[in-house]
Amino acid sequence: MLIDGQATRTIQPVGDGAVEIIDQTLLPHAVERVRLSALDDYLHAIKDMLVRGAPLIGVTAAFGLARALMDDASDAGLDTAVAALAATRPTAVNLFWALERVSQVVRPLALSARADAAHAEAVAIAEEDVAACRAIGEHGAALIEAAARDAKWPVNVLTHCNAGWLATVDWGTALAPIYVAAERGVAVHVWVDETRPRNQGAALTAFELGQQGIAHTVIVDNVGGHLMQHGLVQLVITGADRVTANGDAANKIGTYLKALAAKDNGVPFHVAAPLSTIDWRLSDGVREIAIEERDAREVTWMAGRTADGARAEVQVVAPGSPAANFAFDVTPARLITGFITEFGLAAPDELAGRWGPRVAARA
Ligand code: MRU
């Protein structure tokens, strides 16, 4: 997608096992590219959220594993690098999925062939992510087009956090249908939840929608219910970090409350995610999905830009007050109208029957 009119991806291989990423902690005020050239750079980028969003975390980890194998391609080296990368963030299953996929490719190979094969697999994962997100956009755009036929223009879509192209390699998941619908001439307006504490909605979603010329309005996190009560939301579309086989979906903290409000107001609530975000081993999201708890400082302090353009952090909680920072919650399948995957639309209870691993193995 575009930054300042230039087609851009979130991650680009640049040779010698290195990649270039956009440091998302600095957006929207600065677009700075950072080179990850050693395993420690990759670990820092994922853990400290220079890159974030389930698909992009997975792709970055795949490149990080390939880089680590350039230094030590032994089984022990592979296991150590996988363990270090897997320990960066617990909730998005794409991280573990990508590490497993690269490991399975390289483990049977001679040590001398492992790093190159891992890099090729990382490139394949990245390219597949682009294609999957574009396909999610095509399938999801049909929902927006249908809403445009039923509603007054424009179609108002509410989204939470950032599940746009910045969370993937390109296109995004929840925002891809909006980009494709806009390409097809549908007038769309997006309600952007600010998404405290890290403000991925205000800082990232609003930035990328603005860069693509999509109408949008940033709202504080508790506005959605009010908008839905007044008929100002035709569709909710969010991304997901991990989806269980029965269709429970973990996503950024606060997503569950939007789903409850949507259910209460008869607003369709869709989750856009590639199949790499589905953890087929799990069947109870609330009990089984590990929810990341991050540093309380993300709640007690906020980062931004002062009027004279300097980056600053300010404390917003009385010194000494404890804070809790649960990063994700789980929306139960019963609150989800449907999933938008790269293979099409499905109700939560159709996921496993249509695309589960046993079905894939038979195909
Ligand atoms: O903590 P983050 O910024 O990595 O959380 C991101 C989200 O919750 C996204 O909605 C999710 O990863 C889907 S990304 C296409």
Residues whose N, C-alpha, C, O or C-beta is under 5 A from the ligand:
A	BS01	MRU	R52 G53 A54 P55 H160 C161 N162 A163 G164 A167 T173 Q200 G239 A240 D241 N251 K252
